[in-house]
Amino acid sequence: MKNHTIHKLPVQPIAVNTNNRSSKTEKLSNHSFSRFLEQATAKQSRLTISKHAELRMKQREISIGPEVWEQIGLKVAEAKQKGVTDSLVLLKDAALIISAKNNTVVTVMDRQEAASQIFTNIDGTIILS
């Protein structure tokens, strides 16, 4: 009869020195992470204006400044995080229907026109003054 004994070798862990990470590397990684976070947030807050909305803005002579667009984008991103998919955004002089799911401005109208409308399939409203 043959003896089939397997001899185990002792396992020795590999020593890893985790304290030799320089503060410069940590600053770079933190800086890279913060840059990545800013870029991700900026992507979320960027809105696409549909051709229909662009046409309505021209027809109705509605102009919205870049600061207001940025504010709208941030609020739409916030609403999206809360589960909103389609939003009515009310500004001082305009009303917008925005698909938060697609980050797309669907249509634009002035506030007087919006006052006589019934909005359906909207699950969130954002009011900016």
N, C-alpha and C positions, 0 to 999 in steps of 0.2 A: 504494500500500500504506500502510495506517495503522499508526502506531506506538502500541502499547498498553503503554506502560511505566508501572508503578506505582511511585511514589516512596514510600519508607519514611521515616517520621518517627523521629527518634531517641527511644529509650525512656529515660525518666529515673525512677529509683526514688523513691518517696515516703519521705521521712525520717521515722522514727518514733522519738520519744524514749522509751525504756523506763525511764529512770532517774528519771522524775518521779513514780513510784508512791509514795505516801506510806506510812509505816510503819503509820499508822492503818488504811489500806485492807488492808494485809497482815495485820494483827492481826484485822480483821473477817473476812477470808476464811478465815484459819486457824481462827478461832473457829467460823465457820459450818461448816467442814469437820468439825471435831471434834464439833460438835453433831450433824451429819448422821450421822457414823460411830457415835456413841452410840445414836442413834435406830434405825439399821439393825441394830445389834447387839441392842438391846432387842427389836426385832421378831422377830429370829431366835430369841431365847431365850424368847419367850412361848409357853406351852403352852395348848392347848385341852383341856378335860376332856370326854370324850364322856359322853353321858347314861348309858351303861352303866357307865362307870367311876365316875361320880358316885353312881349307885345302889349300886354295890358298896361304895364308901367309907361310905355311910350304913348299909348292912346290916351291914358288918363293923366299924363304929365306928372307922374309921381316920381320923386327923386328921394333916394335914401342914401345918406352919407356912409362912408366906410366905418366910422366908429359905431354907428347904429347897427350896421350889418354884423360887426364883430359881437356886439351885445346880443343881437338876435341869435347868432350862432351859438354863443355860450349858453343862453337860456334854453335853446332847442336841445342842445347836448345834455343839459341838466334834466330837462323833461324826459328825454329818451332814456336816461338812466332810471327814471322813476316809472318807466313802462309806457309812456305816451308814444303813440305811433303817428297820429295825425293831430295837428295843433292849429288853433286859430291864434294868430299873433296880432294884438291890437296896439298900434302906435298912436301918437298924437293925431296924425293926419292920414293914416293908412291902416288897412287891415290886410293881413296875409294869411293864406292857408299854406301850411308847410307840412310835408311828410317828414316827420322826425326819423322814421324808419329808413328813409332813403336820403335824408339831408337835402331835400329838394323843395324849393318854393314852387308851389303848384299854381297859385294865382294871387293877384294883388288888386285891391280896390281902395278907393278913398273912404274915409270914415262915414261920410254922408251916405254913400251908396251902401255901405255895410250895415248902416242902421236899419235899413228896410229889408234885410236879407234874413233867411233862416238857414243856419249852418247845421248840416247833418254829418254823421260819421266823423265827428270830432271828439277825441277823448282827452283833450287838454287845451287850456287857454293860457296864453302868456300875455300879460298886460305890461307894456313899457311906456313910460311917459317922457 
